[in-house]
Amino acid sequence: MKAFKRSTLFVMLAALMVFAAACGNDNGSEGGPEGSVVIDGSGTVYPLMAKLAESYMGENENVSVEVGRAGSSAGFKKFLAEGGGTDLSNASRTIKEEEKAKAEELGIDYKELKLALDGITIVVNKENDWIDELTQEEVIDIFLASANKKKWSDVRSDFPDEEIKAYGPNENHGTYEFFYETILEEQELRGDVNLQQEYSTLVDMVSKDKNAIAYFGYGYYENNQDKLKAVKIDFGNGPVEPSIETIKEDGEYAPFTRPVFTYLNEKMAKEKAQVMDFAIYAMENAGNAAKESGFAPLPEEEYNEAVEYLKGLK
C-alpha cells in the first residue's frame, strides 16, 4: 500500500512539473514560433527590414531573424540556391526574367511582397555652396558618359571650374540598376564613377569631398542629414525636394520614385511556422516601419491584401 501511494504521488508530481513547464514557456513550441528566419538582399531595403526584424524578435524571443545586405542581385542568387536558399530576399527592383527562369528550374514558388516606396536622392557635400537644385537633365548629364561633363562648370557656366567627383552603389545593388535602366535609360554610365558596395562608405566619401555628388535611397540621406545635402530636382514644374510626402509613384517626385520589395519562398513559409509568422508580421507593420526608416508607406489596403494572401497559404 505504501509503495502504491509513493507511486501515485510520483505520477502527480511529474504531471505538475510538466504543466508548470508548459505554462512557463509562452514562446515555445506550444505558445509561439521557434527557429530562424534568414533574409538577404537589398542594401536599400536593409534599414526597413532590420527595423521589422528587431521589433518582431522583441515580441518573439525564440525566433532569430537574420538580415543581410548583399545587394538585390547578390540576394537573389542566395534566394535561388540549389538545395534551399534564404527564406526572403529583399530587392529594390523587381525580379528579372533570368531569375524567374532559375526559380522555375529549381521549383521555387515565390511571392513578391511590395513593402514601400523609395526616392532616389541626389546628394552633395554639406559645404557645396553652388548647388541647391538641378534639373533632371543636368543630373543625367553629370552621370552620363556621352555628356562628357568633367567639371562643374561644364554643367553650368557659373559653377566652379572644379572636377566632378561622382559616386554611386555598385552593380550588386538594385539602386544601380534602377539608375542605369530607368533614369539613364540604359545609356552608358561615365567610367570614372566611384562605385561602392556599402552605402555607409558612399556617405563617408561624399561627406569628405566638396566636389562630390552621389545617388542612393532617401533613407540613407535622411539618416545622414548632418553630413549631406539633398539636391532638389526640377522635373519640369519647378524644383522638388525629396521627402516622405513627395516620394510617390504618381506625385511630384515620381520620375525618381521606385517601389521596394521582399520576395518570400512560399515552400519555406509553409514548412517553417516562424517564416510564415514573420512574413505576416512584416506586412502588418511595414507601413509604420517604412516611415521610421526613410520610406513612403503604401496605402493600407495594399498591406491588407498581402496579409490576406499570406494567411491563405497556411
C-alpha positions as CSV (number, residue, x, y, z in Angstrom):
1,M,0.0,0.0,0.0
2,K,2.8,2.4,0.9
3,A,4.5,1.6,-2.4
4,F,1.3,2.3,-4.3
5,K,0.9,5.7,-2.5
6,R,4.5,6.6,-3.3
7,S,4.0,5.7,-7.0
8,T,0.8,7.7,-7.2
9,L,2.5,10.7,-5.6
10,F,5.4,10.5,-8.1
11,V,3.0,10.5,-11.0
12,M,1.1,13.5,-9.6
13,L,4.3,15.4,-9.1
14,A,5.6,14.6,-12.6
15,A,2.3,15.8,-14.1
16,L,2.5,19.1,-12.1
17,M,6.1,19.6,-13.3
18,V,5.1,19.1,-17.0
19,F,2.2,21.5,-16.5
20,A,4.4,24.2,-14.9
21,A,7.0,23.9,-17.6
22,A,4.3,24.3,-20.3
23,C,2.9,27.4,-18.6
24,G,6.3,28.9,-18.2
25,N,7.2,28.5,-21.9
26,D,4.9,31.1,-23.5
27,N,7.1,31.4,-26.7
28,G,8.0,27.8,-27.0
29,S,6.6,25.2,-29.5
30,E,3.2,25.3,-27.7
31,G,3.0,29.1,-27.3
32,G,4.7,30.6,-30.4
33,P,7.1,30.0,-33.2
34,E,10.7,28.9,-32.8
35,G,13.7,28.8,-35.1
36,S,15.4,31.2,-37.5
37,V,14.4,33.3,-40.5
38,V,17.1,34.1,-43.0
39,I,16.9,37.2,-45.2
40,D,19.4,38.9,-47.5
41,G,19.4,41.2,-50.5
42,S,19.0,44.9,-51.0
43,G,21.1,47.4,-49.0
44,T,18.5,50.0,-49.6
45,V,15.7,47.8,-48.0
46,Y,18.0,46.7,-45.2
47,P,17.1,49.5,-42.7
48,L,13.4,48.8,-43.2
49,M,13.7,45.1,-42.8
50,A,16.2,45.3,-39.9
51,K,13.6,47.5,-38.0
52,L,10.9,44.9,-38.7
53,A,13.2,42.1,-37.6
54,E,14.2,43.9,-34.4
55,S,10.6,44.7,-33.3
56,Y,9.5,41.1,-34.2
57,M,12.2,39.5,-32.2
58,G,11.3,41.7,-29.2
59,E,7.9,40.0,-29.3
60,N,9.1,36.5,-30.2
61,E,12.2,35.7,-28.2
62,N,12.6,32.2,-29.6
63,V,12.9,33.3,-33.2
64,S,16.2,34.7,-34.7
65,V,15.7,36.9,-37.8
66,E,19.0,37.4,-39.6
67,V,19.0,40.2,-42.2
68,G,21.9,40.7,-44.6
69,R,22.6,43.4,-47.2
70,A,24.5,41.8,-50.0
71,G,22.6,43.8,-52.7
72,S,19.5,42.9,-54.7
73,S,21.3,40.8,-57.3
74,A,23.5,39.0,-54.9
75,G,20.5,38.4,-52.7
76,F,18.5,36.8,-55.5
77,K,21.5,34.4,-56.0
78,K,21.3,33.3,-52.4
79,F,17.5,33.1,-52.6
80,L,17.6,30.9,-55.7
81,A,20.2,28.4,-54.4
82,E,20.0,24.7,-55.1
83,G,19.1,22.7,-52.0
84,G,17.4,25.6,-50.3
85,G,18.4,29.3,-50.1
86,T,17.2,32.2,-48.0
87,D,13.7,32.5,-46.7
88,L,13.1,36.0,-48.0
89,S,15.0,38.2,-50.5
90,N,14.9,42.0,-50.2
91,A,15.1,43.9,-53.5
92,S,15.0,47.5,-54.7
93,R,13.9,46.2,-58.1
94,T,11.6,43.6,-59.5
95,I,12.8,40.1,-60.2
96,K,14.4,39.7,-63.6
97,E,13.4,37.2,-66.3
98,E,16.5,35.1,-65.9
99,E,15.9,35.0,-62.1
100,K,12.3,33.9,-62.7
101,A,13.6,31.1,-65.0
102,K,16.0,30.0,-62.3
103,A,13.2,29.8,-59.8
104,E,11.1,27.7,-62.2
105,E,14.1,25.4,-62.9
106,L,14.6,24.9,-59.1
107,G,10.8,24.5,-58.4
108,I,10.8,27.6,-56.2
109,D,7.4,29.2,-55.8
110,Y,7.8,32.8,-54.6
111,K,5.5,35.7,-53.7
112,E,6.5,39.3,-54.4
113,L,5.6,41.5,-51.5
114,K,5.7,45.2,-52.1
115,L,7.0,47.0,-48.9
116,A,7.2,50.7,-49.5
117,L,8.3,53.5,-51.9
118,D,11.8,54.9,-52.1
119,G,13.1,58.0,-53.8
120,I,16.5,58.1,-55.5
121,T,18.1,61.0,-53.8
122,I,20.9,63.1,-55.3
123,V,23.3,64.2,-52.5
124,V,26.3,66.6,-52.3
125,N,28.7,67.7,-49.7
126,K,27.4,69.9,-46.9
127,E,30.0,72.6,-47.9
128,N,28.8,72.7,-51.5
129,D,27.5,76.2,-51.8
130,W,26.7,76.3,-55.5
131,I,24.1,73.6,-55.8
132,D,20.6,73.6,-54.2
133,E,18.8,72.3,-57.2
134,L,19.4,70.6,-60.5
135,T,17.2,69.8,-63.5
136,Q,16.5,66.1,-64.3
137,E,18.5,66.6,-67.5
138,E,21.5,68.0,-65.5
139,V,21.6,65.0,-63.2
140,I,21.5,62.7,-66.1
141,D,24.3,64.6,-67.9
142,I,26.5,64.5,-64.8
143,F,26.5,60.7,-64.7
144,L,26.2,60.0,-68.4
145,A,29.4,59.0,-70.3
146,S,28.4,60.6,-73.6
147,A,27.6,64.0,-72.0
148,N,31.2,64.5,-71.1
149,K,30.6,66.7,-68.1
150,K,34.0,66.5,-66.4
151,K,33.9,69.8,-64.4
152,W,31.1,71.6,-62.6
153,S,31.5,74.5,-65.0
154,D,30.5,72.1,-67.8
155,V,27.1,71.7,-66.1
156,R,26.5,75.4,-65.6
157,S,28.9,78.2,-66.5
158,D,28.6,79.8,-63.1
159,F,29.6,76.6,-61.3
160,P,33.2,76.2,-60.1
161,D,35.9,75.1,-62.6
162,E,36.5,72.0,-60.4
163,E,36.5,68.3,-61.3
164,I,33.2,66.5,-60.6
165,K,33.6,63.5,-58.3
166,A,30.7,61.1,-59.0
167,Y,29.8,58.3,-56.6
168,G,27.2,55.5,-56.5
169,P,26.4,52.0,-55.4
170,N,27.9,49.1,-57.4
171,E,26.3,46.6,-59.7
172,N,25.2,44.3,-56.9
173,H,22.5,46.8,-56.0
174,G,19.1,47.3,-57.4
175,T,19.6,51.1,-57.0
176,Y,22.4,50.9,-59.5
177,E,20.2,49.0,-61.9
178,F,17.3,51.4,-61.4
179,F,19.5,54.4,-62.0
180,Y,21.1,52.9,-65.1
181,E,17.9,51.3,-66.6
182,T,15.3,53.9,-65.7
183,I,17.0,57.3,-65.1
184,L,19.8,56.9,-67.6
185,E,17.6,54.8,-69.9
186,E,20.3,52.2,-70.3
187,Q,22.9,54.7,-71.6
188,E,26.5,54.2,-70.5
189,L,27.4,55.4,-67.1
190,R,30.6,57.6,-67.1
191,G,33.6,55.4,-66.5
192,D,35.1,57.3,-63.5
193,V,32.1,57.0,-61.2
194,N,33.3,55.6,-57.9
195,L,31.0,52.6,-57.3
196,Q,30.9,51.1,-53.8
197,Q,29.2,48.1,-52.1
198,E,28.5,49.8,-48.8
199,Y,26.2,52.8,-48.6
200,S,28.0,53.9,-45.4
201,T,31.1,54.2,-47.5
202,L,29.4,56.4,-50.0
203,V,28.1,58.6,-47.2
204,D,31.6,58.9,-45.8
205,M,33.2,59.7,-49.2
206,V,30.7,62.4,-50.1
207,S,30.9,64.0,-46.6
208,K,34.7,64.4,-47.1
209,D,34.7,65.7,-50.7
210,K,33.4,69.2,-51.5
211,N,33.2,68.3,-55.2
212,A,31.3,65.0,-54.7
213,I,27.9,64.1,-55.9
214,A,26.2,60.7,-55.4
215,Y,22.8,58.9,-55.6
216,F,21.2,56.4,-53.3
217,G,17.9,55.8,-51.5
218,Y,16.2,58.5,-49.5
219,G,16.6,56.7,-46.2
220,Y,20.4,56.9,-46.2
221,Y,20.2,60.6,-46.8
222,E,17.6,61.1,-44.0
223,N,19.8,59.3,-41.5
224,N,22.8,61.4,-42.5
225,Q,21.4,64.9,-42.9
226,D,24.2,66.2,-40.6
227,K,26.8,65.1,-43.3
228,L,25.0,65.5,-46.6
229,K,22.8,68.0,-48.5
230,A,19.9,66.7,-50.7
231,V,19.6,68.3,-54.1
232,K,16.1,69.4,-55.2
233,I,15.2,68.1,-58.7
234,D,13.3,70.1,-61.3
235,F,11.4,67.7,-63.4
236,G,9.8,70.5,-65.5
237,N,7.5,72.1,-63.0
238,G,9.9,73.6,-60.5
239,P,12.4,72.1,-58.0
240,V,11.1,69.3,-55.8
241,E,12.7,68.3,-52.6
242,P,12.7,64.5,-51.9
243,S,10.7,63.7,-48.8
244,I,8.2,61.1,-47.4
245,E,5.4,63.4,-48.7
246,T,6.8,63.9,-52.3
247,I,8.0,60.3,-52.9
248,K,5.0,58.9,-54.7
249,E,4.6,56.9,-57.9
250,D,2.1,59.5,-59.2
251,G,3.5,62.5,-57.3
252,E,5.9,65.4,-57.8
253,Y,9.0,63.1,-57.3
254,A,7.6,60.3,-59.4
255,P,10.4,60.1,-62.0
256,F,12.9,59.2,-59.3
257,T,10.5,57.1,-57.2
258,R,10.5,53.3,-57.2
259,P,8.9,50.5,-55.1
260,V,10.9,48.2,-52.9
261,F,10.1,44.6,-52.2
262,T,10.8,41.4,-50.4
263,Y,10.3,38.0,-52.1
264,L,9.1,35.1,-50.0
265,N,9.9,31.5,-50.6
266,E,6.4,30.0,-50.2
267,K,7.6,26.5,-49.5
268,M,9.8,27.7,-46.7
269,A,6.8,29.7,-45.3
270,K,4.5,26.6,-45.4
271,E,7.2,24.3,-43.8
272,K,8.5,26.7,-41.2
273,A,6.0,28.4,-38.9
274,Q,8.4,31.2,-37.9
275,V,8.9,32.2,-41.6
276,M,5.2,32.5,-42.2
277,D,4.6,34.3,-38.9
278,F,7.4,36.8,-39.6
279,A,6.1,37.4,-43.2
280,I,2.6,38.2,-41.9
281,Y,4.0,40.4,-39.1
282,A,6.2,42.3,-41.7
283,M,3.3,43.1,-43.9
284,E,1.1,44.1,-41.0
285,N,3.8,46.5,-39.7
286,A,5.6,47.6,-42.9
287,G,3.8,51.0,-43.1
288,N,4.9,52.2,-39.7
289,A,8.4,50.8,-40.2
290,A,8.7,52.5,-43.6
291,K,8.0,55.9,-42.2
292,E,10.5,55.3,-39.4
293,S,13.3,54.3,-41.8
294,G,13.0,56.8,-44.6
295,F,10.4,55.2,-46.9
296,A,7.0,56.4,-48.1
297,P,4.4,53.8,-46.9
298,L,1.9,52.2,-49.3
299,P,-1.9,52.6,-49.0
300,E,-3.2,50.4,-46.1
301,E,-5.3,48.3,-48.5
302,E,-2.2,47.1,-50.3
303,Y,-0.7,45.8,-47.0
304,N,-4.1,44.2,-46.1
305,E,-4.2,42.3,-49.4
306,A,-0.8,40.9,-48.9
307,V,-1.6,39.8,-45.3
308,E,-4.8,38.0,-46.6
309,Y,-2.8,36.3,-49.3
310,L,-0.2,35.0,-46.8
311,K,-2.9,33.8,-44.4
312,G,-4.4,31.9,-47.2
313,L,-1.1,29.9,-47.7
314,K,-1.5,28.3,-44.2
